[in-house]
Amino acid sequence: MERADRTSRLSDIARVKFISGRSEDDAVNYARECDKQGIDPEDRELYEQGRGIIEMQAELRTESISDNRGEKYCAFLKDVNSEGVRTDNLAFGIDFKRDLLVKYFPGRFGVDGKQPLKDVSSVKVGKIFKRVVEYSKKQGKKN
């Protein structure tokens, strides 16, 4: 009986995700939710479209940012310096700081990263950003 309830619940979740995925036309979120819940997608086309976008984004990230750690940190610092991002004011320019962290370190700070920044306070993002900048400077001196 318990297994039937769980199956029914998963089916209900899938239906809700299917409807919300369709109404928002957000294939990526639909695919991620299906994967996260372990549910077979009802709309295979929408799911495949979402998975394709996710894979393409991952490839672009990999191609655009070198695997060489030193180069990655130097490129990160170059973007920080070119935009004049302030590290002394932790709450200033949070959206830009968050975007840079996700761009250069998606495995750490991206949506599916070890430490996603989506719901993190602005001051905490500022602190993380400042630490990454300091670490990047050290890495740049090593290379």
Backbone hydrogen bonds in HBPLUS format (Angstrom, degrees):
<---DONOR---> <-ACCEPTOR-->    atom                        ^
c    i                          cat <-CA-CA->   ^        H-A-AA   ^      H-
h    n   atom  resd res      DA  || num        DHA   H-A  angle D-A-AA Bond
n    s   type  num  typ     dist DA aas  dist angle  dist       angle   num
A0005-ASP N   A0001-MET O   3.09 MM   4  6.42 151.8  2.17 147.6 155.3     1
A0006-ARG N   A0002-GLU O   3.01 MM   4  6.31 157.0  2.07 148.8 154.8     2
A0007-THR N   A0003-ARG O   2.91 MM   4  6.13 162.2  1.94 151.2 156.1     3
A0008-SER N   A0004-ALA O   2.90 MM   4  6.05 156.6  1.96 144.4 151.1     4
A0009-ARG N   A0005-ASP O   2.86 MM   4  6.09 155.5  1.92 147.1 154.1     5
A0010-LEU N   A0006-ARG O   2.86 MM   4  6.12 161.6  1.89 153.3 157.9     6
A0011-SER N   A0007-THR O   2.91 MM   4  6.10 151.7  1.99 143.9 152.2     7
A0012-ASP N   A0008-SER O   2.91 MM   4  6.21 151.8  1.99 146.4 154.0     8
A0013-ILE N   A0009-ARG O   2.89 MM   4  6.20 158.6  1.93 152.0 157.7     9
A0014-ALA N   A0010-LEU O   2.86 MM   4  6.04 161.6  1.89 148.6 153.8    10
A0015-ARG N   A0011-SER O   2.95 MM   4  6.19 154.3  2.02 145.4 152.2    11
A0016-VAL N   A0012-ASP O   2.99 MM   4  6.28 159.4  2.03 150.3 155.5    12
A0017-LYS N   A0013-ILE O   2.86 MM   4  6.09 169.8  1.87 158.1 161.0    13
A0018-PHE N   A0014-ALA O   2.75 MM   4  5.85 150.0  1.84 144.5 153.9    14
A0019-ILE N   A0015-ARG O   2.89 MM   4  6.11 163.3  1.92 150.3 153.8    15
A0020-SER N   A0016-VAL O   2.85 MM   4  6.08 173.7  1.85 158.6 160.5    16
A0021-GLY N   A0017-LYS O   2.75 MM   4  5.69 152.5  1.82 141.1 149.9    17
A0022-ARG N   A0018-PHE O   2.93 MM   4  6.06 151.3  2.01 144.1 151.6    18
A0023-SER N   A0019-ILE O   2.85 MM   4  6.07 170.7  1.86 158.0 160.4    19
A0024-GLU N   A0020-SER O   3.05 MM   4  6.00 157.8  2.10 144.2 149.6    20
A0025-ASP N   A0021-GLY O   2.89 MM   4  5.51 116.9  2.29 125.2 140.9    21
A0026-ASP N   A0021-GLY O   3.17 MM   5  5.33 136.4  2.37 137.9 148.4    22
A0030-TYR N   A0026-ASP O   3.12 MM   4  6.35 161.3  2.16 152.3 158.1    23
A0031-ALA N   A0027-ALA O   2.92 MM   4  6.08 162.7  1.95 149.0 153.1    24
A0032-ARG N   A0028-VAL O   2.93 MM   4  6.16 164.5  1.95 153.1 157.7    25
A0033-GLU N   A0029-ASN O   2.89 MM   4  6.00 161.1  1.93 150.0 155.1    26
A0034-CYS N   A0030-TYR O   2.98 MM   4  6.17 161.4  2.01 149.5 154.7    27
A0035-ASP N   A0031-ALA O   2.98 MM   4  6.17 162.4  2.01 149.4 154.3    28
A0036-LYS N   A0032-ARG O   2.76 MM   4  5.89 161.1  1.79 149.2 155.4    29
A0037-GLN N   A0033-GLU O   2.86 MM   4  5.93 162.6  1.89 151.0 154.8    30
A0038-GLY N   A0034-CYS O   2.91 MM   4  5.81 120.1  2.28 134.0 149.0    31
A0039-ILE N   A0034-CYS O   2.91 MM   5  4.98 153.7  1.98 146.9 150.8    32
A0038-GLY N   A0035-ASP O   3.21 MM   3  5.00 138.5  2.39  92.0 103.9    33
A0047-TYR N   A0043-ASP O   3.03 MM   4  6.25 161.8  2.07 153.5 159.2    34
A0048-GLU N   A0044-ARG O   2.85 MM   4  6.01 166.2  1.87 152.1 155.7    35
A0049-GLN N   A0045-GLU O   2.95 MM   4  6.09 154.6  2.01 145.5 152.9    36
A0050-GLY N   A0046-LEU O   2.98 MM   4  6.21 158.8  2.02 146.1 151.6    37
A0051-ARG N   A0047-TYR O   2.88 MM   4  6.20 163.3  1.91 157.6 161.9    38
A0052-GLY N   A0048-GLU O   2.88 MM   4  6.01 156.0  1.94 145.0 151.9    39
A0053-ILE N   A0049-GLN O   3.03 MM   4  6.31 156.0  2.09 148.9 154.8    40
A0054-ILE N   A0050-GLY O   2.97 MM   4  6.22 163.2  2.00 153.2 157.8    41
A0055-GLU N   A0051-ARG O   2.93 MM   4  6.12 164.3  1.95 152.2 156.0    42
A0056-MET N   A0052-GLY O   2.91 MM   4  6.05 155.7  1.97 145.4 152.6    43
A0057-GLN N   A0053-ILE O   2.87 MM   4  6.07 161.0  1.91 153.7 158.4    44
A0058-ALA N   A0054-ILE O   3.05 MM   4  6.27 155.9  2.11 145.8 152.4    45
A0059-GLU N   A0055-GLU O   2.98 MM   4  6.25 155.2  2.05 146.7 153.2    46
A0060-LEU N   A0056-MET O   2.91 MM   4  6.16 162.8  1.94 153.0 157.6    47
A0061-ARG N   A0057-GLN O   2.94 MM   4  6.13 158.9  1.98 149.0 154.6    48
A0062-THR N   A0058-ALA O   3.02 MM   4  6.21 157.7  2.07 144.1 150.2    49
A0063-GLU N   A0059-GLU O   2.85 MM   4  6.11 157.1  1.90 152.6 159.0    50
A0064-SER N   A0060-LEU O   2.78 MM   4  5.84 162.4  1.81 152.3 157.4    51
A0065-ILE N   A0061-ARG O   3.08 MM   4  6.00 146.3  2.20 143.5 150.3    52
A0072-LYS N   A0068-ASN O   2.96 MM   4  6.22 155.1  2.03 154.0 162.0    53
A0073-TYR N   A0069-ARG O   2.94 MM   4  6.21 165.5  1.97 158.9 161.0    54
A0074-CYS N   A0070-GLY O   2.96 MM   4  6.15 155.3  2.02 145.7 153.2    55
A0075-ALA N   A0071-GLU O   2.86 MM   4  6.00 160.1  1.90 148.5 153.8    56
A0076-PHE N   A0072-LYS O   2.92 MM   4  6.13 154.1  1.98 146.7 154.4    57
A0077-LEU N   A0073-TYR O   2.95 MM   4  6.18 162.7  1.98 147.5 151.5    58
A0078-LYS N   A0074-CYS O   2.87 MM   4  6.08 151.5  1.95 145.9 154.5    59
A0079-ASP N   A0075-ALA O   3.04 MM   4  6.32 157.7  2.09 148.2 152.7    60
A0080-VAL N   A0076-PHE O   2.96 MM   4  6.27 156.9  2.01 149.0 156.2    61
A0081-ASN N   A0077-LEU O   2.81 MM   4  6.01 166.6  1.83 155.3 157.9    62
A0082-SER N   A0078-LYS O   2.81 MM   4  5.91 159.2  1.86 149.2 155.6    63
A0083-GLU N   A0079-ASP O   3.20 MM   4  6.17 145.0  2.33 141.0 147.7    64
A0085-VAL N   A0080-VAL O   3.15 MM   5  5.47 162.4  2.18 160.5 160.2    65
A0084-GLY N   A0081-ASN O   3.14 MM   3  4.96 150.3  2.23  96.3 105.3    66
A0092-PHE N   A0089-ASN O   3.25 MM   3  5.51 163.5  2.28 111.9 116.9    67
A0097-LYS N   A0093-GLY O   2.97 MM   4  6.21 161.4  2.00 155.7 161.8    68
A0098-ARG N   A0094-ILE O   2.77 MM   4  5.92 166.8  1.78 159.1 162.4    69
A0099-ASP N   A0095-ASP O   2.91 MM   4  6.08 159.5  1.95 145.0 151.0    70
A0100-LEU N   A0096-PHE O   2.92 MM   4  6.17 157.2  1.97 149.7 155.3    71
A0101-LEU N   A0097-LYS O   3.01 MM   4  6.25 163.8  2.04 152.4 156.6    72
A0102-VAL N   A0098-ARG O   2.99 MM   4  6.22 161.1  2.03 152.9 157.9    73
A0103-LYS N   A0099-ASP O   2.85 MM   4  5.96 157.4  1.90 147.0 154.0    74
A0104-TYR N   A0100-LEU O   2.99 MM   4  6.12 171.2  2.00 156.8 157.6    75
A0105-PHE N   A0101-LEU O   2.86 MM   4  5.56 142.8  2.00 138.7 149.3    76
A0108-ARG N   A0105-PHE O   3.07 MM   3  5.46 144.3  2.21 108.2 118.4    77
A0109-PHE N   A0105-PHE O   2.81 MM   4  5.95 175.5  1.82 170.7 169.6    78
A0110-GLY N   A0106-PRO O   2.89 MM   4  4.13 141.5  2.04 110.4 117.6    79
A0114-LYS N   A0107-GLY O   3.11 MM   7  6.56 148.5  2.21 133.9 136.7    80
A0115-GLN N   A0108-ARG O   2.62 MM   7  5.48 155.1  1.68 158.2 164.8    81
A0113-GLY N   A0110-GLY O   2.87 MM   3  4.63 161.9  1.90 106.3 110.3    82
A0120-VAL N   A0117-LEU O   3.36 MM   3  5.15 172.6  2.36 107.1 108.3    83
A0125-VAL N   A0121-SER O   2.97 MM   4  6.28 158.7  2.01 153.2 159.5    84
A0126-GLY N   A0122-SER O   2.93 MM   4  6.15 155.1  2.00 143.8 151.0    85
A0127-LYS N   A0123-VAL O   2.92 MM   4  6.24 150.3  2.01 146.6 154.2    86
A0128-ILE N   A0124-LYS O   2.92 MM   4  6.19 164.7  1.95 153.5 157.2    87
A0129-PHE N   A0125-VAL O   2.83 MM   4  5.98 164.2  1.85 152.9 157.8    88
A0130-LYS N   A0126-GLY O   2.94 MM   4  6.10 160.2  1.98 145.4 150.6    89
A0131-ARG N   A0127-LYS O   3.02 MM   4  6.29 160.8  2.05 150.2 154.9    90
A0132-VAL N   A0128-ILE O   2.93 MM   4  6.21 157.1  1.98 153.0 159.6    91
A0133-VAL N   A0129-PHE O   2.89 MM   4  6.15 157.5  1.94 153.8 160.1    92
A0134-GLU N   A0130-LYS O   2.98 MM   4  6.24 164.6  2.01 151.0 154.8    93
A0135-TYR N   A0131-ARG O   2.89 MM   4  6.09 159.5  1.94 147.5 153.6    94
A0136-SER N   A0132-VAL O   2.80 MM   4  5.92 154.8  1.86 146.3 153.9    95
A0137-LYS N   A0133-VAL O   2.97 MM   4  6.25 151.6  2.05 149.8 156.8    96
A0138-LYS N   A0134-GLU O   3.22 MM   4  6.54 153.9  2.29 143.8 150.1    97
A0139-GLN N   A0135-TYR O   2.94 MM   4  6.27 155.1  2.00 150.5 157.7    98
A0140-GLY N   A0136-SER O   2.86 MM   4  6.06 150.9  1.95 147.7 155.7    99
A0141-LYS N   A0137-LYS O   3.13 MM   4  6.39 144.9  2.25 142.8 150.9   100
A0142-LYS N   A0138-LYS O   3.25 MM   4  6.54 138.8  2.43 139.7 150.1   101
A0142-LYS N   A0139-GLN O   3.22 MM   3  5.18 128.7  2.50  93.1 106.2   102
